[in-house]
Amino acid sequence: MYDPPSPVMPPEFMALFFGTFFVSSILIAALVYAVQALALMFFFKRVGVEPWKAWVPFYNIWVWLEVGGQPGWLVLLALIPGGSIVTFVFLCIGMYRTGLAFGREGAWVVLAVFAPVIWLFVMAFAEHRYRPEVFAQNGWQGPYAGHGRRNPV
C-alpha cells in the first residue's frame, strides 16, 4: 500500500527552526536595548542626570519623561494595554521641549518621533549648549530631573 509523504515538517526540524528563531530574537532585542541605553546614557550625562539610570528598564523612560518636564509616573501607563501610546505622546512632548532647550527648532521632533535613538545621539553630542531656562521662557515648568530641575514640593 502507498503511503503519501506527510505535509507536516519533522518535529526535529520544527524544534531547530523555532529554537533558532527564539534565540535570534532575544539577541536582536538585547542589542536594540543596549544601543538605546547607550544613547540615553550619553544624553543623561549631557543634561545632568546620572548615566547609570539609562540602563534600568522602565526607570530610564521615567527619567527621560522627567527631563522633558513630564511626570515620570506616566511610564506606568505602558503596563496597561494601549497606555504605551499615551506614554509615547507625552515623551514626544518632552522631546520637543528638550530639543528647544538644546537650541533646535521644533521640526526636530519629527526625528525624535521616528528615530528616537538617533535623536538622543544627536542631542548628546550636539555642539549646542543645554539651556533648561528655555522651559520657563516658553511658559512651561522646568524639568523634574537634570540641570534646571524643579524644586521638590
C-alpha positions in Angstrom: 0.0 0.0 0.0 1.2 3.5 -0.9 1.8 5.9 2.0 2.0 9.5 0.7 4.5 11.9 2.2 3.2 13.9 5.1 3.0 17.7 4.6 4.0 18.3 8.2 7.6 19.1 8.9 9.5 16.6 11.1 9.5 17.6 14.8 13.3 17.9 14.9 13.3 20.5 12.1 10.5 22.5 13.8 12.3 22.5 17.1 15.5 23.6 15.4 13.7 26.3 13.4 11.8 27.8 16.4 14.8 27.5 18.7 17.0 29.4 16.3 14.2 32.0 15.8 13.8 32.4 19.5 17.5 32.8 20.3 17.9 35.2 17.4 15.0 37.3 18.5 16.4 37.5 22.1 19.8 38.6 20.8 18.4 41.2 18.5 16.2 42.6 21.3 19.2 42.8 23.6 21.2 44.6 21.0 18.5 47.1 20.4 18.1 47.7 24.2 21.8 48.1 24.6 22.0 50.7 21.8 19.0 52.7 23.3 20.5 52.5 26.8 23.9 53.7 25.5 22.2 56.7 23.7 20.2 57.5 26.8 23.4 57.3 28.9 25.2 59.9 26.8 22.0 62.0 26.7 21.5 61.8 30.5 25.1 62.8 31.1 24.7 65.8 29.0 21.5 67.0 30.7 22.8 66.4 34.3 21.3 63.0 35.1 23.4 60.1 36.5 24.2 57.9 33.5 23.5 54.6 35.2 19.8 55.4 35.2 19.8 54.7 31.4 20.3 51.0 31.9 17.4 50.3 34.3 14.2 49.2 32.4 11.2 51.5 32.9 13.1 53.8 35.2 15.1 55.1 32.2 11.9 56.1 30.4 10.6 57.6 33.7 13.7 59.8 34.0 13.5 60.6 30.2 10.0 61.9 30.7 11.1 64.0 33.7 13.9 65.6 31.7 11.3 66.7 29.3 9.2 68.3 32.0 6.6 65.5 32.1 5.6 63.4 35.2 7.6 60.2 35.2 4.8 58.1 36.5 3.3 58.2 33.0 5.6 55.3 32.1 3.4 53.1 34.3 0.6 53.6 31.7 2.7 51.4 29.4 1.8 48.4 31.5 -1.9 48.9 30.5 -2.9 47.8 27.0 -2.9 50.9 24.8 -1.3 53.0 27.6 2.0 53.0 25.8 0.6 55.3 23.2 -0.2 57.9 25.9 3.3 57.5 27.3 4.8 57.9 23.9 2.8 61.1 23.2 4.0 62.7 26.4 7.5 61.5 25.7 7.3 63.3 22.3 6.1 66.5 24.0 9.1 66.2 26.4 11.5 65.6 23.5 10.1 68.7 21.7 10.7 70.8 24.8 14.2 69.3 25.4 15.1 69.9 21.7 14.2 73.6 22.2 16.4 73.7 25.3 19.2 72.5 23.1 18.5 75.3 20.6 16.9 73.1 18.0 13.8 74.1 16.0 10.5 72.3 16.6 10.9 70.3 13.4 13.5 68.2 15.2 10.6 66.4 16.9 9.9 64.6 13.7 13.3 62.8 14.1 12.5 62.2 17.7 9.2 60.5 16.8 10.5 58.3 14.0 14.1 57.6 15.2 14.3 58.5 18.9 17.7 56.7 19.4 19.3 58.8 16.6 17.7 61.9 18.2 19.3 61.0 21.5 22.7 60.7 20.0 22.3 64.0 18.1 21.3 65.8 21.3 24.0 64.1 23.4 26.8 65.1 21.0 25.4 68.4 19.7 27.5 71.5 19.9 24.6 73.5 21.3 24.5 74.0 25.0 21.6 72.6 27.0 19.7 75.6 28.4 16.8 74.4 30.7 15.8 78.0 31.2 14.1 77.7 27.8 11.3 75.8 29.6 10.4 78.9 31.7 10.8 81.3 28.7 8.1 79.3 26.9 5.8 79.3 29.9 6.4 75.7 30.9 7.5 74.4 34.2 11.1 73.2 34.3 12.3 69.6 34.1 11.8 67.2 37.0 15.3 65.8 36.5 18.7 67.0 35.5 20.0 70.6 35.2 17.4 73.2 35.9 15.3 70.7 37.9 12.3 72.0 39.7 12.5 72.3 43.5 10.6 69.4 45.2 7.4 70.5 46.9 
